[in-house]
Amino acid sequence: MYNNRKAVSLLMAMALLMAVCTGAMAATLNAYTVMPEKYASKVFEQFTKDTGIKVNFIRFSSGEALARLVAERNNPQVDILLGGPADIYTAGQKDNVFAVYVPKDQKLTPAEYRDPGNHWTGIGLIPLCFLTNTDFLKKNNLKAPESWQDLLNPAYKNGLQMADARTSGTATERIYSLIGVYGVDGAFDYQKKLHKNVQLYTKSGAGGAMPIAQGQASSGIFYLVDALDIQQQGYPVIITYPKEGVTFGIEATGMIAGAKNQEEAKKFIDWATSPKLGQFFVDQKINYIPVVKGVKITSPALDMSKVKLLKVGAEHKGDKRKAYVERWINEVIR
């Protein structure tokens, strides 16, 4: 009798262990993110606090993330993508990378900031800007750049750092901005001239920000979220905008087609597209401009009322992304 009871107890313990393990596996979300790791880790940590779902994630630049998702589309390794401009999502739709999912609070996100086919939803806006070292400006008796033409000044020769279009969404956004200002041919002509002043093209969009902050480079073109991060750390930098205008990225999120943890992925998309994440951005001073209704922007640095913002649709960006990157490689850096 004793042995029978012991056997039953052992079986119950094993069953309980299996249930716990199964539950733990079910309550896991795997993700790629294009957000800087320090932001993504905070976002996922808060999501875990709110839902109990553990998140495993790897951070890539936008071009790398898209390439990886396309390569893995027949055997997805993650459930969601967090961050990155919406054009990488529209580009990925051609290869059926992203699943269709309608978030619970979809109506809180204006239609212009979400995919009409429900493959992605915007969570914030990220306009481009200039980031310039103020010590460099004083030394050269220059004003902070307020025109795209200002960066062609010989004073910036071998002093500019900005992202590489082969890997970075910040860089492709730069191309879209210049096309919005100068037209397609004019944009590439401008970039040939700009190339003469470029010290380095960085793998990630934010890669050149710290060298500028530390005086190793003079200026560059960044998404505002990355430029403000450097300024908030107290470095001698100034943020300005070209009078001709800049485009902006729609920071987005979406579920991966064939995701192995679909229920957890849906819960994340619901959470990320609700006011919870937008308010989290504001409270934590993570400088994406929230797009979800009901979140009040409190930072003056996120006030774009005096900035000329050029609108280019995410679908158009996604359609043209590959061709523009190839032209940039062939005409600008070769």
C-alpha positions in Angstrom: 0.0 0.0 0.0 2.8 2.4 0.9 4.5 1.7 -2.4 1.3 2.3 -4.3 0.8 5.7 -2.5 4.4 6.6 -3.2 4.0 5.8 -6.9 0.7 7.8 -7.1 2.4 10.8 -5.3 5.3 10.6 -7.7 3.0 10.5 -10.7 1.1 13.5 -9.4 4.3 15.4 -8.8 5.5 14.6 -12.4 2.1 15.7 -13.8 2.3 18.9 -11.8 5.8 19.6 -13.1 4.7 18.9 -16.6 1.8 21.3 -16.2 4.0 24.0 -14.8 6.5 23.6 -17.6 3.8 23.6 -20.2 2.3 26.8 -18.6 5.7 28.4 -18.6 6.2 27.6 -22.2 2.8 28.9 -23.1 3.4 32.2 -21.2 6.5 33.0 -23.3 6.9 35.5 -26.2 9.8 35.6 -28.6 10.6 38.8 -30.3 12.9 40.7 -32.6 13.1 44.5 -31.9 14.5 47.4 -33.8 14.2 49.7 -30.8 17.4 50.5 -29.0 17.9 47.7 -26.5 17.7 50.0 -23.4 14.2 51.0 -24.5 13.0 47.6 -25.6 14.1 46.0 -22.4 12.0 48.5 -20.4 9.0 48.0 -22.7 9.1 44.2 -22.4 9.7 44.3 -18.7 6.6 46.4 -18.2 4.6 44.1 -20.5 5.7 41.2 -18.3 4.7 43.0 -15.2 1.3 43.7 -16.7 0.6 40.3 -18.1 2.9 37.7 -16.6 4.2 36.8 -20.1 8.0 36.4 -20.2 9.7 37.9 -23.3 12.9 36.7 -25.0 14.2 39.2 -27.5 17.1 40.1 -29.8 17.8 43.6 -31.1 18.6 44.2 -34.8 18.8 47.2 -37.0 15.7 47.4 -39.3 17.4 46.1 -42.4 18.8 43.2 -40.5 15.5 42.4 -38.8 13.7 42.4 -42.1 16.3 40.2 -43.8 16.2 37.7 -40.9 12.3 37.5 -40.9 12.3 36.9 -44.6 14.9 34.2 -44.4 12.9 32.5 -41.5 9.5 32.9 -43.0 9.0 29.1 -43.5 10.0 28.5 -39.9 9.5 31.6 -37.8 11.8 31.9 -34.8 9.9 34.8 -33.2 6.3 35.8 -32.6 6.4 39.6 -33.0 8.5 42.5 -34.2 8.6 45.6 -32.0 9.7 48.9 -33.5 11.2 50.0 -36.7 9.6 52.2 -39.3 6.5 51.0 -40.9 8.1 50.7 -44.4 10.0 47.6 -43.3 6.6 46.0 -42.4 5.1 46.9 -45.8 8.2 45.6 -47.5 7.9 42.4 -45.5 4.3 41.9 -46.6 5.5 41.0 -50.0 7.1 37.9 -48.5 4.2 37.2 -46.2 6.3 37.9 -43.1 3.5 39.5 -41.1 0.2 38.1 -40.0 -3.1 39.9 -40.1 -4.4 40.9 -36.7 -6.8 43.6 -35.6 -5.9 45.0 -32.1 -8.7 45.3 -29.6 -8.2 49.1 -29.3 -7.5 49.6 -33.0 -9.8 52.6 -33.3 -7.6 54.5 -30.8 -4.9 54.7 -33.5 -5.7 57.0 -36.4 -6.1 55.2 -39.7 -3.1 57.0 -41.2 -0.8 55.4 -38.6 -1.8 51.8 -39.2 -1.9 49.3 -42.1 -5.3 49.1 -43.8 -4.7 45.4 -44.2 -4.0 45.1 -40.4 -0.4 43.7 -40.8 1.1 46.4 -38.5 0.0 49.2 -36.2 1.8 52.4 -35.4 2.9 53.0 -31.8 4.8 56.3 -32.2 6.2 58.9 -34.7 9.9 59.5 -35.2 10.8 62.5 -37.3 14.3 63.1 -38.6 16.5 65.9 -37.3 20.0 67.2 -37.3 22.2 66.6 -34.3 25.3 68.8 -34.1 28.1 69.3 -31.6 28.0 72.8 -30.2 31.7 72.9 -29.5 32.3 72.3 -33.2 29.9 75.2 -34.1 31.7 77.6 -31.7 35.1 76.6 -33.0 34.1 77.2 -36.6 31.9 80.2 -35.9 28.8 78.5 -37.4 25.1 78.5 -36.6 23.4 75.1 -36.2 22.3 73.8 -39.6 18.8 74.8 -40.6 18.9 73.7 -44.2 19.9 70.5 -46.0 22.4 72.7 -47.9 24.2 73.7 -44.7 25.6 70.2 -44.4 27.4 70.7 -47.7 29.6 73.4 -46.1 33.3 72.4 -46.5 33.6 73.0 -42.7 31.8 69.7 -42.2 34.3 67.8 -44.5 35.1 64.4 -42.9 32.9 65.4 -40.0 29.5 63.9 -40.6 28.3 60.5 -39.3 25.0 59.0 -40.3 23.4 55.6 -40.9 24.1 53.2 -43.7 21.1 52.6 -46.0 22.0 48.9 -46.4 21.1 48.2 -42.7 19.3 51.1 -41.2 15.7 52.5 -41.4 17.0 55.9 -40.3 19.1 56.0 -43.5 16.2 55.1 -45.8 14.2 57.7 -44.0 16.9 60.2 -45.0 16.5 59.2 -48.6 12.7 59.6 -48.4 13.2 63.1 -46.9 15.6 64.2 -49.6 13.3 62.9 -52.3 10.4 64.9 -50.7 12.6 68.0 -50.9 14.5 67.6 -54.1 12.8 64.9 -56.1 14.3 61.5 -56.9 17.2 62.6 -59.2 17.9 65.7 -57.1 18.0 63.7 -53.9 20.7 61.4 -55.2 22.6 64.3 -56.7 22.5 65.9 -53.3 23.7 62.7 -51.6 26.7 62.5 -53.9 27.7 66.0 -52.7 27.0 65.1 -49.1 29.1 62.0 -49.3 32.2 64.2 -49.6 31.7 65.4 -46.0 30.8 62.0 -44.5 33.3 60.5 -42.1 31.4 57.2 -41.5 28.2 55.5 -42.3 27.1 53.6 -39.2 25.3 50.2 -39.1 22.5 51.4 -36.8 20.6 54.6 -37.0 21.8 55.9 -33.6 25.4 54.8 -34.2 26.8 58.2 -35.0 25.1 60.1 -32.2 27.7 59.3 -29.4 30.7 60.2 -31.6 29.0 63.6 -32.3 28.3 64.0 -28.6 32.0 63.3 -27.7 33.3 65.6 -30.5 34.7 62.8 -32.7 32.3 63.9 -35.4 30.6 67.3 -36.1 27.0 66.5 -37.1 24.6 64.0 -38.6 21.0 63.1 -39.4 19.0 61.0 -36.9 15.6 60.1 -35.8 14.6 62.5 -33.0 14.2 59.7 -30.4 18.0 58.9 -30.7 19.0 62.6 -30.8 17.0 63.5 -27.7 18.5 60.6 -25.8 22.0 62.1 -26.3 20.8 65.6 -25.5 19.1 64.4 -22.3 22.4 62.9 -21.1 23.9 66.4 -21.0 26.3 66.3 -23.9 27.1 69.5 -25.8 24.7 69.0 -28.8 21.9 70.9 -30.4 18.9 69.5 -32.3 17.6 71.4 -35.4 15.5 70.8 -38.4 15.9 71.7 -42.1 13.6 74.4 -43.2 12.9 72.5 -46.4 11.3 69.7 -44.3 11.8 66.2 -43.1 9.8 63.0 -43.3 9.0 60.9 -40.2 8.9 57.2 -39.5 5.9 55.5 -38.0 7.4 53.3 -35.3 5.3 50.1 -35.5 4.7 46.6 -34.2 3.2 43.5 -35.8 2.7 39.7 -35.4 4.8 37.3 -37.4 2.9 35.0 -39.8 3.1 31.4 -38.4 4.1 32.6 -34.9 4.4 29.7 -32.5 3.0 31.7 -29.6 0.1 33.4 -31.3 -2.0 34.0 -28.2 0.9 35.7 -26.4 1.7 37.7 -29.6 -1.9 38.9 -29.8 -1.8 40.0 -26.1 1.4 41.9 -26.8 -0.1 43.7 -29.9 -3.2 44.6 -27.9 -1.0 45.9 -25.0 1.4 47.9 -27.3 -1.4 49.5 -29.3 -3.4 50.6 -26.2 -2.8 53.8 -24.2 -0.6 51.8 -21.8 2.5 51.8 -24.0 2.0 55.4 -25.1 1.7 56.6 -21.5 4.8 54.4 -20.7 6.8 56.3 -23.3 5.8 59.6 -21.8 6.4 58.6 -18.2 9.8 57.0 -18.9 10.9 59.9 -21.2 11.3 57.5 -24.2 10.9 60.0 -26.9 8.6 58.4 -29.5 5.7 60.7 -30.2 2.7 58.6 -29.1 0.0 58.2 -31.8 -2.7 56.4 -29.7 -5.6 58.7 -28.6 -5.8 59.5 -24.9 -2.1 60.0 -24.3 -1.0 63.6 -23.5 2.5 64.7 -24.8 4.2 66.7 -22.1 7.7 67.2 -23.5 8.2 70.5 -25.5 10.9 68.7 -27.5 8.2 66.5 -29.0 6.2 69.5 -30.2 6.4 69.4 -34.0 4.1 72.4 -34.6 7.0 74.5 -36.0 8.7 71.7 -37.9 7.9 71.2 -41.6 6.9 67.5 -41.8 6.7 65.9 -45.2 4.2 63.0 -45.4 5.2 59.9 -47.5 3.0 56.9 -47.2 4.4 53.7 -45.6 3.3 51.6 -48.5 5.1 53.8 -51.0 8.2 53.7 -48.8 8.0 49.9 -48.6 7.6 49.5 -52.4 10.5 51.8 -53.2 12.9 50.8 -50.3 14.9 48.2 -52.1 15.3 50.2 -55.3 16.4 53.4 -53.4 18.9 51.5 -51.3 20.4 49.9 -54.5 20.6 53.3 -56.2 22.3 54.7 -53.0 24.9 51.9 -53.1 25.6 52.3 -56.9 25.6 56.0 -57.2 26.6 57.4 -53.8 29.1 55.2 -52.0 30.8 53.4 -54.9 
